[in-house]
């Protein structure tokens, strides 16, 4: 039995503190915990949350037949000490 609401990802270590991952057969992304070659894990989490919220907002506006010219959002978070 498959659940259409469940997502999975495979993450592979590429050396240093770099990891590449994604869903099987879909585009992959690079995460660099040093933040040198790609966003780090915390920024990636903020990007995911912002993109998820943004997709909801854009979808709702499109259903309302609003023509978007631009959409930008910002996200911030604090790491636990």
N, C-alpha and C positions, 0 to 999 in steps of 0.2 A: 504494500500500500504506500502511495506517495502523497506527501503533503505539499501542496503548491506554495505554502507560506514558509516552508523551511528552506534556508539557503545554507550552502556549505562552501568553504574555500580551502585551498591547499596552499600552504606557505612554505617556501624553501629558502634555506640559508644560502647566501651567495658569497659569504666571506665578510670579514670585519663585522660590522653591525648592520649589514644590508640583507634584506629579505625581499623576495619576489613572490607574489601570489595572486590568486584569483579563483574564479569558479571554472570547473572543467569545460574546456572548449570556448571560453570567453576571454576577453582581454585581461591582461595582467597589469599589476602596478608594482612599483618598487617602493619600499619603505626603508629609509636609512636612519637608524636610531641616532647617528651623529648629525643628521640633518645636512650633510654635505652634498650628496648626489641626488637626494630626493627628500620629501618631507619626512619627518620623524613620526613615530607612532601617535603621539598626542595630537600633532597637527593633522594627521590623517584621520583621526577620530573626529576632530572638529570639522574637517572637510566633509566627512560622511554625514554628520548630523546636519550641517548646513545645506548640503545637496539634497538630503531627504526632505527637510522642511521646505526648501526652495521648490522641489518637484511638486509637492503638495500645493503650494501657493500658485505656481504657474498653471497647474492642472485646473485648479478651481477658477482662476481668472480666465482661462481658455474656455471653460464651460459657460462662463458668463459672457463670452464673446468679447472680452477685452483684448485689444491689440497691444501687445507689449512691445516696447522699443528697447527696453533694457531692464535687467533685474540684477541687483547685487545685494548680498547679505554678508554680515560679518558674524563670526563666532569667536568666543574666547572661553578659556577655561583655566582653572588654577590647579596645579599639581599638588598633591598632598605632600606636606613637608617630610 
